[in-house]
């Protein structure tokens, strides 16, 4: 049995709904599936109640957050702000406050076009990627990247989304 979760989705950027009318359902489905797969890998009990926030913002917001929190004054596709430290256990009966994910509209849409992927697929990938970061996954080393990418591919396959790392930029 998977973890139970509450996902709060805010969509202050109207572009998301224009490009992807079911954006909130897609974001919720991607996060829910990632939360079903990944917590067992990091040692969370299957019935841990998990809460996280997803903000579907624009590139201006991502640039400000990236500058303020990472010292990089450029927009990016997704940022993850963990509120939980890997290895700590939630208080008995209390939900695990996992953290927040923020996505940049223009960057995600541009990357999807460059990679010749549907925006919905790239959005789902970035949500899964962000959830994995909140759960402590990273890609600083090749081994970490390989493990994270394998888990992403598995989760996305469960959503019917093909391998996001397959090179689709070739003619």
NORBEL-V496832 format. One record per run of one state. SS is the DSSP state (a for helix, b for strand, c for the rest). FROM is the first residue (numbers start at 1). TO is the last residue. Records with the same first field share a line. If there is no record, write none. Layout:
BEGIN
SS->FROM-TO + FROM-TO
END
This chain:
BEGIN
c->1-3 + 11-14 + 20-22 + 38-48 + 58-58 + 71-77 + 83-95 + 115-118 + 135-141 + 159-171
b->4-10 + 49-57 + 78-82 + 96-104
a->15-19 + 23-37 + 59-70 + 105-114 + 119-134 + 142-158
END
